[in-house]
Amino acid sequence: MTTVQVTYAGLIKVTRGEAPKELYSHQNEAIKALNETNKNTFEGLLVLPTGGGKTLTAVHWLLRNFINNKKKVLWIAHRHELLDQALETLQLSAYSSLLSNVSGFRYRIISGHPKHDRPVNIQKTDDIIIASKDSLNSGLDHLLKNWVGDLHEVLLVVDEAHHATAKTYRKLINAVKNGLKKRDHDNGFKMLGLTATPFRTDESEKGLLKLVFPDDIIFSEHLRTLVARGILAEPIFENLETKIEIKQKLTAQEIKAIENFDRLPQDIAKIIAEDSKRNNQIVAHYKKNRKRYKPLLVFAIDVIHAVALNKVFKDEGINSDFIVAAVKDLTTGTTIAAKDNKEKIQKFRNGELEVLINVEILTEGTDLPNVQTVFLTRPTTSTILMTQMIGRALRGQKAGGTEKAYVVSFIDEWENKINWVNPEKLHEQDGAVFPEKDILSNNRIARLISIEMIEEFARIMDDSIVTTGVEELEFLKRVPLGIYRFSILEPSEGYEPKPTNYDVLLYDDTEDAYDNFVHDLKILFQSIDLQDREILTEAELEYLLQTAKQIYFPNYQTLLGYRDEDVKNILRFYAQNENEQIPDFLAFSERRKCDVSIVARYIYDNSLGGKAKSDYIDSLWNDETSFWQVLFSDEKLYFRKQLDIETLKIEGLYPNAVVSIQNVIPDTVPIEKLTLYEIKERDIVEYRKIKNAVFAKHTDAKGFISCAISGVKSQMRRDFQIDHIKPMSQGGLTTIDNLQLLTRKAHVEKTRIENTRR
């Protein structure tokens, strides 16, 4: 029989000596916590921010505690790049300092990608299987029969664990767990999730991952801590608009191909790469900021772009060069070898090159500690690629890097055709602090909502659209109370599903409707026979949308910020996830500090005009502790225009507008003396906490909610409203023990009786 060598399976030999990558203190602390947890069975999470070394920490720990003791490991993820990264880390860590009992171990890497293996080839001798969850699910019988069926103990590692609530993950996890139980080895199942993404762990809220990983967080470290320790650099994000419009008409198929494969059509890539105005702008921006930016790493679109950019840099007297994968030299026709790339990288390390331009070579793996700045001159739809590109600049001083790092994005005008990854938004999401309550830091949540807010403001500023009705609203009514944030694994034409993040903004007049909607999803879905499916058909999605609109959003046409797409995305999220998961709600707790009408009132009452007015507005705009620049996306013009609108309201030029008078100093009162609506206006977190507690008090173990007066039961929140047992007019307080749930009919009857008694 003829045999050939393959790279997707084989033996990794153990090298004598110390593993070359020394762990940082937080990684050693994580390993201590994992060692303690490993004394028993567990299903928990290791949480480290991007750049914090999740993969390396997990690999060091599992090699010493599992592979070294001849125990099996199954490592799963949803993207083949993550699988390659895991295998590379295993190979680089296979040293006797971690593996003293074995001379080697067998691996197999499985996914739908052509360079990887298939489940049918799984062997009992495989020590670690690194696989995409979709490929394993499609060949689940082979995994269970050829591998799990012979195991007494297994460690299941779930990379990017925040996706583990998806049904396809749960199906695989349960299959492995049940496979061990069948052989009376139910105590042999251990599971470790790896993630950088924030999520709630509040027991009363049933955090998204709590039911999948019941042991919760085994160890976590915050981004801020690693920055403070000098392990990671402080990222400074800057955006530069190129003013280049992508006018080519993209077909739906082309857009889908771009989003699935992260490749620009050749004609568009050529136009961007060869645009001299854009290339000169990139180089000019560097030259202007040369002192703080160098050394600079540039991520170019393609080889043509790298060559063109390099010429402009050199023409400006800047010592630069480029590296690409195997490519022919345009002058000599010879192929540029990997050796040439290594020599250029070494020159960059040594400081002989000030700028290094590359095409997807330096995304990971290569050690480049001295990068001060990265230029993102190519857009990407890949969160993994964006994370890797940002990561090249984030090595802190203790790691041989810098205190601060600049990430500069060059943004072309695509007319919102493509869902490009926003580097700052991605980093904020991955690095967020774990809140005890539902709050992220104020500027962070403001930044998350600012893009959509500014679009709303821009529509208001458009003279061609009649927006008087919106302008007459109190300004705060146009500022969201918070957002639902969630991720969906989207089907794609690629080899694995593509994770896509979605935000749904909740305003004052949509918060209750959405809250009832998301808590009633279980009932809505009873009319759909999903079974193990996680993708709704178009007909099912449309049916659920229309039902939701009829029940929860009957006046959707008049609701600020309502969009059919938001409701559809929540429905798709619920279909994909098990255990009755609902999206995370992130509250904008400092919303009241963003009231432009208060600023306008101050200017009006103090007769500020001319330079005095301009200086006052500048002082607010430039105050680093304020929200204005974040909320208005650094567009001072929009801020000024909103101030003008609020001033015109005060002057009576919007006769139907509600204008608050700011000539009194309000008293401070205990929160329980406020109505629920007043609490909602002032503290959305406290409001939702009270509301959830009241519903919990009236909900039985089977999920039925009861009316306190009639005893009528229903599983739908929308059938009930919160009522004070002792009315506030008689001294009643807004406290849990003085609040009850009534059906709408019971509430009307109670109100009628109370009015009769007066």
DONUDREN-584095 format. One record per residue (C-alpha): x, y, z. Coordinates in steps of 0.001 Angstrom, whole numbers, plus 524288, in hexadecimal, padded with zeros to 5 digits. Layout:
! DONUDREN-584095
XYZ;...
! end
This chain:
! DONUDREN-584095
800008000080000;8051180D797FC58;805608175880776;807318260C807D8;80A8682F5F812BD;80005838B3817D5;800CB844218213B;7F326842EB82712;7F6D78373882F8C;803418320583550;80C6883106840E1;811B683CD18481C;81EA58391684E5E;8228D83EC485B70;82EF3846F785B53;837A1846A186748;838AB8535A86EE4;8307285EDB87318;824DF8638686B15;829B586FD986401;81E2A8789B86791;81E8287C87875D3;8113487F6487BC4;80DB488C5588210;8090D88D4389013;7FA9988DA988C5C;7FC4C881448843E;802EF87A4788F98;7F7F187EDF89878;7EE398794888EBD;7F54286C2C88EB2;7F4EA86BA989DA5;7E64186DFC89D4E;7E49586388892D2;7ECB4859D789AC7;7E3EA85BFC8A681;7D79D85A6289E51;7DCFF84E1E897D7;7DC4D846848A4AC;7CE0B844008A132;7C5F2843B1894D7;7C31F8515788FE8;7BCE28592F884F7;7C25C866ED885FE;7C8998725A87F14;7D5FF8787A87D84;7D3F8886CC87A23;7DF4A88F1587529;7DEF189B1786C54;7E40C89AD485E72;7F2DF89A3785F52;7F2448944F86CEC;7F686886C786848;7EA7187E30869DB;7EF1C873D586041;7FCF5872F4865A0;7F80087231873B0;7EE64867548706F;7F87F85FBD86884;802DD8604887338;7F8F185B9C87D2E;7F309850828752F;8004484B6A870B2;8050684A2C87EB8;7F8548451D884A7;7F23783CF3879D1;7FB2D8395B86E7F;80671836F5877FD;7FDA482D9A87FB0;7F902826BC8733C;7EB5B82C8E873FF;7E40F830F8867DE;7E08E83EC1863A8;7D63B8438E85A0F;7D80D851B9855C3;7CCC8857BB84E30;7CA65864DC847A6;7C23786A3D83C80;7CD0286F9583399;7D81F8683382D1A;7E19A8736283027;7DF528710983EAB;7E252862A583CB6;7EF1C865BC835CE;7F2B886F1E840B4;7F046864A384B06;7F88685A9A843C4;803A58644E841DC;8039E8676C85071;803EF858E5853B3;80F8D856AD84ACC;8170B8624485071;8145585DCA85E6D;817E684F5585D43;8239784F78866A0;8278D84650871A0;8258D8510687BC5;816F884EDC87962;8173A840C787473;8204E838B387CF9;818D482BC287C02;8172E82A7E86D42;8204D82B4186198;815AA8300785879;8070A830BF85601;7FE2982EEC84A58;7F573839AC844EA;7EAEC83AC583A8F;7E5258478583566;7D784846D082F83;7CF1E850CE82873;7C82C8533481BA4;7D46E859A781640;7DB6D851C980B8F;7E856851F58130A;7E23684B3A81EED;7DD9683D5782199;7CFDF83774822B2;7C9328310482E7B;7C8C6823D082795;7D78D822B982963;7D7A6824AF83830;7E01781A5683ED1;7E0008150E84CB7;7EE5B8189D84D8E;7EBBC8273884B9F;7EFA382E3985822;7EA5183B898547E;7E01683E7F84A48;7DF1784CA9845D7;7D28F84E5883E41;7C7F6857828398A;7BB25854EA8405E;7B3A38540B8337D;7BC838499482DD2;7BBCD8419983A4D;7AD08842DB83AC4;7AC1B83DFA82CD4;7B4958324283061;7B03D8309F83E6A;7AE9D821D883D57;7BCF68206483993;7C159828A784531;7B901820F184ECF;7BBE98136B84939;7CA60814E984605;7CEBC81D708515A;7C55F8215585C4C;7C0878136185DB9;7CDC680F04862F7;7D04A81A7286C3F;7CFB881B1487B08;7D29F8299287BA0;7D319834BF871E9;7D5B68434F87246;7CD3284AF2868DA;7D2B18586D865A7;7C93A861FF85F40;7D04686D3C8589F;7C8AC879F185709;7BF8A8747486165;7B5E987FC2860A5;7B04D878A8854BE;7AE0C86C2A85C82;79FAA86F1685EF4;79CE486BCE850B2;7958885F0A84F01;7A036858E7846B4;7A9DE85AD2851E6;7A05D8558785BF0;79D80849A485370;7AC048465C852CD;7AE95848FF8613F;7A3158409286575;7A6F1835A285C27;7B4A8834C186202;7AF6F835C986FDD;7A50E82B5886D94;7AEEE822A0866A1;7B6D28220C8733E;7AAC081FEA87B94;7A6D1813F88739B;7B35880D8287823;7B147812058863E;7BBEA81C3E884D4;7B3408281C886F5;7BD4082D5B890A3;7C77D82D9A885E9;7C20B8394287E63;7C9048464588026;7C6D48526987811;7CE6C85F1E876E3;7C93486AB886F30;7D24B8755886A25;7CD29882FF86792;7D0728916B867BF;7C29E8962A865B3;7BB1789C3487110;7AE5889666875B4;7A5C8896FB881A3;7A6E288D1E88C9B;79BCA892548950C;7948388638899CF;7875B88D18899C7;7894F890C688B8C;78DC78832F8872C;79A32887AA88051;79B988827D87282;7A690878E6875A5;7A2C18756688386;79AA2869AC87F6B;7A4FB864B1875F2;7B03A866A487F8F;7A9BA864C988CEB;7B694866BA8942E;7B7258746C88E79;7C41E87BB488DE2;7CFB5873EE892FE;7D90B87F208909A;7D81288C7988A1D;7E0D08981E88831;7DCF88A5808834F;7E2BF8ACE6877EF;7E56D8B89C880B6;7EDA38B03A889E2;7F63F8AB2987EE0;7F7FB8B8F0879B4;7FB7A8BDC588762;805698B2BB888E1;80BC28B65087C00;808788A945875B9;7FF718AFB686BE1;800C08BD458660A;7F62F8C79686757;7EF728C7D5859F6;7EC748D500853C9;7E3048D3C584865;7E3058DDD983D84;7DAB18DE538312E;7DDCB8E5358247B;7D3CC8E62881993;7D9FB8E49C80C34;7CE468EADA80544;7CF328E0087FB24;7C1AD8DB627F70C;7BFF78CD6A7F2A8;7B68E8D0477E797;7B6BA8C2DF7E14D;7A9A28BC607E279;7AB628AFF17EA68;7A2228A4AB7E82D;79C4689D897F3CA;7A500892027F059;7B14089A877F076;7AD9D8A0797FD96;7AB5F892EE80316;7B88388E4E7FDC7;7BF8D899EC803E6;7B94B8977981123;7BB74888BF810AB;7C94F8884180B59;7CE82895CF80ED9;7D35F8981A80108;7D0F08A4577F91E;7CD0F8A28A7EADB;7D95E8A3DC7E2A8;7D4CF8AFFA7DB59;7D1618B7507E7E4;7DDF78B3197EEAB;7E5A08B82B7E2EB;7DEB68C5587E31D;7E1618C7517F1A8;7EF518C2267F135;7F3398CAE27E5D1;7EC4E8D72C7EA77;7F7978E0CD7EB90;7EFA68EAA57F35B;7EC698E0597FDAE;7FA608DB397FE3C;7FFE08E8EF7FF6E;7F62E8EBD080A57;7FAD28DFBB811D0;8091C8E381810A8;8066C8F1EE8137D;7FF268EE4D81FEE;80AB18E63582464;814678F0D58210C;80C748FAD8828AA;80C7B8F1FD834B6;8198E8EB6E83249;81F4E8EE1C83FAB;8147E8E7458473C;810FA8DCE583D0C;81DF88D672839E1;820D88CB41838A7;814FA8C8B983011;80F068BBF582B45;805C68BD6881FA9;7FB8B8B36281BBB;7F9838B4E780D18;7EE858B0078045C;7F6BB8A7B07FB36;804178A6C27F4BE;8012B8B1D07EB2C;7FD7A8BA8C7F691;8098D8B6DF7FE85;812938BA157F334;80B9B8C6EC7F02E;80BB78CB627FE57;819F18C7C38000C;81D9F8D06A7F47A;816788DC277FA3D;81D198DA3F80777;82A818D95D800FD;827CB8E5497F86E;8256A8ECDD80501;8329A8E8AC80A59;82CF68DED7813F2;8348B8D22081567;82A428C7CE81289;8289C8BA6D80C6C;81DFF8B05C80A19;81C298A1D580C76;8125489908805D3;8104588AA08038A;817A68847B7F817;8170088E5F7ED1E;81EA78917C7E0D8;8271689D9C7E0BA;821238A6A27D692;82E8C8AA9E7D15B;8366289DF47D12E;82B64894187D07D;8317B88C257DB86;82990887627E715;82B8E88E757F3F6;82F05883C47FD9D;82B018823C80BC8;8394C884BC80F04;8380B8929080990;82C3D894E38122F;833C28904C81E38;83EEC8998781B30;8358A8A504819E6;82E9D8A1778268B;83BC08A0F782D85;83F4C8AE6082822;832628B38F82D4C;8354E8ADA783AAB;842D78B3CD83A9A;83D838C13D8373D;843C08C16F829C7;8362E8C271823CD;82CC28CCC3828B9;820D88C76D82189;81D8A8B96681DFA;812308B6C9814C4;80C638A92281442;8015A8A18980E31;7FB958987181881;808BC892B981C7D;80AB08996382989;7FD3D896E282F31;8024688D3883955;80DAE8849E83D0E;8192488D88839B8;81F60894958452D;81F358A34C842C7;820488A9E08500F;823FF8B76684B34;8179C8BB07843A4;812848C84F847FE;807B98C9F483DE8;7FFBC8C1D78346E;7F95D8C7B282863;7ED368C0498241F;7ECEA8C426815D1;7E4A58B85781245;7D6DA8B5E081728;7D3288A87581C60;7C6CA8A11281FB2;7CE6F8977382825;7CE4E899EF836CF;7D9968905983824;7E20E8978882E43;7DEA88A4B38344F;7E21489FA5841DD;7EF1A89AB383CBA;7F23F8A77C835D5;7EF108AFA0841E9;7F6BE8A60484A2F;803608A8DE842D9;8040E8B61E849B0;7FEFA8B24E85719;80B3F8ACA085D2D;80DFC8B46286985;81AED8B94886F0F;81CCA8AD78877DA;81B7C8A4F886BC2;825938ACD48643D;81B808B5B385DF0;816448C34F8605D;80E2C8CA7886A8A;8047C8CF818607B;801188CA218531D;7FA738D0D5847BA;7F08E8C9C383F34;7ED5E8D23283365;7E24C8CE5E82A33;7E12B8D3E981C76;7D2C38D3AB81930;7CD368D3B780B77;7BF1B8D7248083B;7B7E18CA6E8058E;7AA478D01E80788;7A80F8C6098124C;7A8448BB0280862;7B1558B2508105C;7B16D8AF0D81ECD;7BFE18B23A820FA;7C5BB8AF8C82E64;7C7968BBCE8369E;7D48D8BA3183E00;7D0F78C2EC8496E;7C3AA8BCB284B39;7C9B88AF2684A7F;7D3FF8B2AC8549A;7CA268B91785DB8;7C1C28ACEE85D1D;7CCD88A36085F79;7D3418AB3886A2C;7C7A18AFCC871FE;7C7C78AECC880B3;7BEA68A4B588694;7B3E98ACA888D12;7AD128A8938999D;7A0EF8AF3D8948E;79CA88B0DB88678;7A5928BC6A883F6;7B19D8BE0887BCB;7B9D68CA1F87DF2;7B23C8D611879BC;7BAE28DA4B86E81;7BB8D8CC5986999;7ACD28CA8C868CD;7AB8A8D83786329;7B56B8D485858BC;7ADB28C85385566;7A1578D018852E3;7A7658DC4984D1C;7A8068D78883F0A;7998D8D4BA83E41;796438E107845E7;79DE08E99D83CBA;796CF8E37083136;78A078E744837BE;78F0B8F516839EF;793DD8F5C182BF8;786488F26582720;780E88FD4082F94;78ABF906BE829BE;786F09031481BE2;77EF490E91816C0;77858905C480CC8;771808FDE481756;766629036A81F67;76A909003682D4E;7632890A268357F;75C438FF4983CE3;7692F8F96884113;76F249068E8445D;763A7909CD84D34;766BE8FE10855A5;76E53900C986202;77C9A8FED685EA5;77E4F8F3AE8685D;7735D8EC38861A4;77CBF8EB2A85626;787C88E5B885EA2;786D48D6E986078;784F78D10C86E00;78E4F8C64A869FB;7905E8BB9F85FF9;78E438AD3685E15;79B4A8A7B4859A0;79CC9899EB8543F;7A3F7891C284A44;79E8B888568402B;7A63D87DDA83926;7A1F9880AA82B4B;7A20387623820C6;7ABA68793681608;7B0BE873F58094D;7BDD58720080FEC;7C2378664D817C7;7BCF786AC7824E2;7B20C8739B829BA;7B565881EB82B4A;7B303888A483876;7AC008959B836E0;7A94D89F4D841D2;79C648A67D842B1;797C58B1EE84AEF;789938B5A484D3D;7876F8C3248530E;77CA28C49D85D1D;7764B8D1E685ECB;76CF88D6D886912;760E08D2B68617D;766048C56A85CEC;76C958C0258694B;760508BA0E86F32;75BDF8B46D86234;769248AE2D85FAA;76A3C8A95686DAE;75D288A25A86CB1;760A889D5285F23;76DA48970F862F4;76811890FC86F58;75CA288B31867BD;764EF8853185CEE;763238777086237;754698789886074;7559E87EC5852FB;75E458739484E70;754858692785299;74DF086AEA8456E;75AB88677483E62;75FC38597483DFE;76E5685C5483E65;7731084FCD844F8;781E884F8284308;781C4859F183878;787858673283B91;7845486E0382EB9;776878731C82C80;770C18722281EEB;76CE987EF98187D;75E8C87B6A81A5C;760798786A828D3;7680D884ED82AFE;75DCC88D2E82439;752CD886A282BEF;759A288915838ED;75CAD8972783519;74E9389A43831B0;749C1893A183E0F;7535589B5C84663;74F8E8A82A83FE2;7412F8A5888421F;742D88A1EE85086;74E2B8AA5785536;74FFC8B55484B64;742478B8A284685;7462E8C6E8844C9;753738C3CD83ECF;752138CE8483483;7527D8D90283F0E;75D108D2F2847AA;76A3C8D9C88472D;774FC8D06E84320;76C338C4C484002;7713D8BC33834DB;76C148AF3F82FCA;77A2F8AA9D82E42;77CA48AC2683CE0;7710D8A37684047;7753489987835F5;7830D898FC83B49;77E288967A8491F;7757E88B98843D4;78105885A783C79;7898188695848AB;77F4887F85850E2;77DAA874D8846AC;78C408723C846DD;78D8C8716985595;78899867C485F82;784198691286DA9;77AD08744886A98;785CD87E0C868E2;782AA88C4A866C4;78C1F896D886241;794BB89E4F86BB6;78FA68ABB486F70;799F28B63787189;794A48C23B87873;799038D00B87592;798A38D40E883D8;79E088E1C7881C0;794028E5488777C;78EC88F10787EF7;79C178F79687E1D;79A5D8F82486F5E;78EF8901A886F42;7920790C5786569;785D5913C2869B5;78C44916A6876DB;797FB91C9986FE7;78EE6924918672F;7874E9295F8731A;793E992DD2879BA;7980A9356486D93;78A8393B9B86C62;788BC93F1D87AC5;796419452087B9D;794C794C8E86ECA;7A143946C386977;7A46394B5085BD1;7AFC194D80852C5;7BCED949A885845;7B7769468A865E2;7AE3D93C8A85FF5;7B8D39370385730;7C27F935C386276;7B86692F0486B1D;7B4DB9252B8608B;7C351922AB85DD8;7C5BE9201586C4E;7BAE5915D786C5E;7BF3790FB785F99;7CD7690E90863D8;7CA84909688717D;7D0568FBA687181;7C6E38F74787C31;7BADC8FABA87420;7B36B8F2AE86A14;7B17E8FCC885F80;7BC738F8EE85632;7B9078EA8885791;7AA7B8EC698557E;7AC4A8F52B849BE;7B7498ECFA843C3;7C0CE8F868844BA;7B7D49009F83C01;7B70990D9F84337;7ADD5912F6838CA;7A3379093C83CBE;7A4E690D2C84AFD;7A35391B9084778;79762918EB83F13;790CA9114684A02;7937B91C9585343;78D3C925F384980;7811691D6884889;77FB291CCB85760;7817D92B968583D;776CD92DB284E0F;76DC59253E8565C;7704C92DE886224;76D2A939CE859C7;76003933C085654;762BA9311B84803;75EBB922D6849D5;751229251384F88;74E4D916A6851E3;75B53913B38585C;75C21910AC866E0;765AB91A3086D20;76AAF917DC87AE2;76CC8923CC8836C;779D49239B88A76;7776E92E9489448;775C0925DE8A04F;77F1D91DB88A84A;778F2910388A9AB;77868909308B6BA;77F3E8FC3C8B8AB;775D48F1498BC45;777628E2B28BEDB;775A28DAD88B266;76A448D31D8B833;7624C8DFBA8B87F;762E58E0AE8A9C0;759688DA2F8A06D;75E898CF1089812;75EAB8D81988C4E;766BB8E223893B5;7703A8D78D897F1;7713E8D2F9889E5;7749F8E0D488598;77F308E25088FE4;784E38D4B189186;7818D8CA9388735;789898C02288E50;781DD8C1B989AFA;775178C22089375;777A98B53488C91;77C6A8AF2789935;76F988B2B58A002;7676F8AE3A89478;76E448A10A89385;76D0089EE68A232;75E538A1788A1E0;75C618980D89688;764C988DDB89D68;75C4C88F3F8A9AA;7501288C088A1D4;755BD8811189952;754DB872C089D31;75E85867B689A74;757BD8648A88D8D;7591D872658889B;74B05876A688AAA;748B0884A088F22;73CF088711897FC;73459892FE899BD;7346D8970A8A81F;725BE899E58A82F;71F01890CA89E7A;728B98858C89EE9;72890884EA88FFF;734FB87E8088AE1;73CD18807287E7F;74ABE87E3287A14;74B3A88B02872A9;7506D897638790B;748928A02087028;73BF889B74876DB;73FE08A20E8839D;743728AF51888E7;749A98B36E895A9;740D38B9DB89FBA;742D78BFDC8AD42;73BA28B83A8B7C7;73AA08C47E8C021;739348CFCE8B68F;743B38DA3E8B6B0;738F68E45D8B8D8;736C98DDEB8C625;745378DD468C9AC;748928D0898C2E7;756918CEA38BE82;75CCB8C8B58B269;762808BCF28B95F;761D98AE938B609;758C28AB708C160;74F488B62D8BD29;74EF08B2548AED8;746868A7E28A87D;742D88A2F189B0A;735308A487895AD;72F0C8A0F4888CF;72ACA8ACD088120;71C948A973883E8;71F128A8338929B;726888B4F7892A0;71B598BC3788BED;711A48B67D895CF;71A638B9F78A16F;71BD08C7E489C7E;70D0C8C90F89AA5;70A6B8C48C8A897;714AC8CDD88AE2F;70EDF8D94D8A6A3;7012C8D5D08AB8B;705DE8D63E8B9AD;70B7F8E3E88B859;
! end
